[in-house]
Amino acid sequence: MKVLITGVNGQLGNALLNSLPEKIDLIQTNRNNFDLNDHEKCKQSLEELNPDWVINCAAFTNVDQAENNPKEAYSINAYGPLAIAEALLKKKGKLLQISTDYVFDGNGNSPYKTSHKKSPLGVYGASKSLGEDNVLGRLKNKDKIIVLRTSWLMGSIGKNFALTILKLLKEGKDISVIYDQIGSPTTTDSLASACWAIIKSKEVFNSFNNEDPIMHWADAGIASWYDIAVSIQELAFELNLLKETRSIKPIKSKEYKGALAKRPHYSVLDCDKTYDILNLKKKHWRNNIKNLLKNIN
Ligand SMILES: NC(=O)c1ccc[n+]([C@@H]2O[C@H](COP(=O)([O-])OP(=O)(O)OC[C@H]3O[C@@H](n4cnc5c(N)ncnc54)[C@H](OP(=O)(O)O)[C@@H]3O)[C@@H](O)[C@H]2O)c1
């Protein structure tokens, strides 16, 4: 099976490469040879390469910078996926579009079902939401699209919360971390296992009845950013990545001055159906983050 991955140098792209199953003929693409801003060229490349699946990991992922660069965020997150979908309409390939918990406003207090009404708070979430609508609109009636939403992604490479906290603690800094945003951290290794399971599944398209083919994936359990930071410190100390511990102070979102974009207060995705469909076992986020820390070079 021929699988094209976009954004191969990102955190998820990297985890997909590291967990490549047998019998996959991989086409690795990045910003240089598959620029999601160049929609016509993306279409042309896909028509020539004719993959069986595209995993679209590439995105404008900086939530704060998206507020100041809406044109680019929409071009990459909404119209890039549209170009992919339009090319695949004419070819055999299917699309696994990675999306986000930030399509919801976070005003809920029980895990978001895939069918919950979307209401993004900022440009990043809105552009990803339009990306979902664009690809579903083109491909859902053809059984050629799965949208996979995930949350609070962290891997052992790239830019993410776990590595930032570890760096600050290693530098001997006391830190303040938000405790009034609740979600489910997800490691890139766990998300990569779900992506490969979707692609290998023969049944996945039969699982939706009349619902849109949207799936949710996060690691088991919920936490605030503060809880995760405390766990990262405990685990890093246990693994000898830190020689001493520092103070971690819980603060409210409104006390944190570094964020331009509003973020949801409650970001928990209901992932039960996905775990059932893919027959995968839930693993607690703390265990997965422990493995992430063990894999840091
Ligand atoms: N990070 C999270 O917390 C989170 C949460 C929920 C959902 N998601 C979604 O999960 C997916 C993977 O996220 P991630 O954290 O792995 O992202 P990431 O590490 O930021 O990687 C994104 C990749 O996209 C590439 N990219 C950016 N603009 C591009 C363009 N114009 N053309 C082609 N490639 C481009 C980047 O290339 P460069 O390396 O050259 O910049 C990078 O390799 C994304 O769809 C994201 O929206 C992420």
PDBQT file of the ligand as one rigid body, heavy atoms in Angstrom, charges set to zero:
ROOT
HETATM    1  N1  LIG A 301       0.181  19.976  18.554  1.00  0.00    +0.000 N 
HETATM    2  C1  LIG A 301      -1.000  19.775  19.165  1.00  0.00    +0.000 C 
HETATM    3  O1  LIG A 301      -1.155  19.944  20.375  1.00  0.00    +0.000 OA
HETATM    4  C2  LIG A 301      -2.178  19.312  18.349  1.00  0.00    +0.000 A 
HETATM    5  C3  LIG A 301      -3.409  19.106  18.995  1.00  0.00    +0.000 A 
HETATM    6  C4  LIG A 301      -4.491  18.675  18.242  1.00  0.00    +0.000 A 
HETATM    7  C5  LIG A 301      -4.352  18.455  16.889  1.00  0.00    +0.000 A 
HETATM    8  N2  LIG A 301      -3.168  18.673  16.284  1.00  0.00    +0.000 N 
HETATM    9  C6  LIG A 301      -3.065  18.425  14.837  1.00  0.00    +0.000 C 
HETATM   10  O2  LIG A 301      -2.214  17.318  14.674  1.00  0.00    +0.000 OA
HETATM   11  C7  LIG A 301      -1.489  17.441  13.441  1.00  0.00    +0.000 C 
HETATM   12  C8  LIG A 301      -0.015  17.228  13.687  1.00  0.00    +0.000 C 
HETATM   13  O3  LIG A 301       0.427  18.228  14.593  1.00  0.00    +0.000 OA
HETATM   14  P1  LIG A 301       1.931  18.313  15.075  1.00  0.00    +0.000 P 
HETATM   15  O4  LIG A 301       1.900  18.751  16.499  1.00  0.00    +0.000 OA
HETATM   16  O5  LIG A 301       2.672  17.077  14.678  1.00  0.00    +0.000 OA
HETATM   17  O6  LIG A 301       2.423  19.542  14.221  1.00  0.00    +0.000 OA
HETATM   18  P2  LIG A 301       3.890  20.137  14.050  1.00  0.00    +0.000 P 
HETATM   19  O7  LIG A 301       4.885  19.376  14.856  1.00  0.00    +0.000 OA
HETATM   20  O8  LIG A 301       3.777  21.603  14.221  1.00  0.00    +0.000 OA
HETATM   21  O9  LIG A 301       4.174  19.793  12.533  1.00  0.00    +0.000 OA
HETATM   22  C9  LIG A 301       3.431  20.392  11.511  1.00  0.00    +0.000 C 
HETATM   23  C10 LIG A 301       4.173  20.134  10.226  1.00  0.00    +0.000 C 
HETATM   24  O10 LIG A 301       3.459  20.824   9.207  1.00  0.00    +0.000 OA
HETATM   25  C11 LIG A 301       4.424  21.369   8.337  1.00  0.00    +0.000 C 
HETATM   26  N3  LIG A 301       3.895  22.503   7.588  1.00  0.00    +0.000 N 
HETATM   27  C12 LIG A 301       3.577  23.736   8.029  1.00  0.00    +0.000 A 
HETATM   28  N4  LIG A 301       3.192  24.505   7.003  1.00  0.00    +0.000 NA
HETATM   29  C13 LIG A 301       3.254  23.735   5.897  1.00  0.00    +0.000 A 
HETATM   30  C14 LIG A 301       2.981  23.952   4.523  1.00  0.00    +0.000 A 
HETATM   31  N5  LIG A 301       2.609  25.146   4.055  1.00  0.00    +0.000 N 
HETATM   32  N6  LIG A 301       3.134  22.930   3.673  1.00  0.00    +0.000 NA
HETATM   33  C15 LIG A 301       3.547  21.715   4.097  1.00  0.00    +0.000 A 
HETATM   34  N7  LIG A 301       3.861  21.461   5.383  1.00  0.00    +0.000 NA
HETATM   35  C16 LIG A 301       3.709  22.452   6.260  1.00  0.00    +0.000 A 
HETATM   36  C17 LIG A 301       5.537  21.824   9.248  1.00  0.00    +0.000 C 
HETATM   37  O11 LIG A 301       6.704  22.002   8.490  1.00  0.00    +0.000 OA
HETATM   38  P3  LIG A 301       7.978  22.791   9.059  1.00  0.00    +0.000 P 
HETATM   39  O12 LIG A 301       8.621  21.792   9.987  1.00  0.00    +0.000 OA
HETATM   40  O13 LIG A 301       8.776  23.084   7.843  1.00  0.00    +0.000 OA
HETATM   41  O14 LIG A 301       7.437  24.004   9.750  1.00  0.00    +0.000 OA
HETATM   42  C18 LIG A 301       5.603  20.654  10.218  1.00  0.00    +0.000 C 
HETATM   43  O15 LIG A 301       6.474  19.661   9.743  1.00  0.00    +0.000 OA
HETATM   44  C19 LIG A 301      -1.865  18.800  12.876  1.00  0.00    +0.000 C 
HETATM   45  O16 LIG A 301      -2.858  18.618  11.906  1.00  0.00    +0.000 OA
HETATM   46  C20 LIG A 301      -2.435  19.553  14.053  1.00  0.00    +0.000 C 
HETATM   47  O17 LIG A 301      -3.380  20.514  13.646  1.00  0.00    +0.000 OA
HETATM   48  C21 LIG A 301      -2.080  19.087  16.983  1.00  0.00    +0.000 A 
ENDROOT
TORSDOF 0
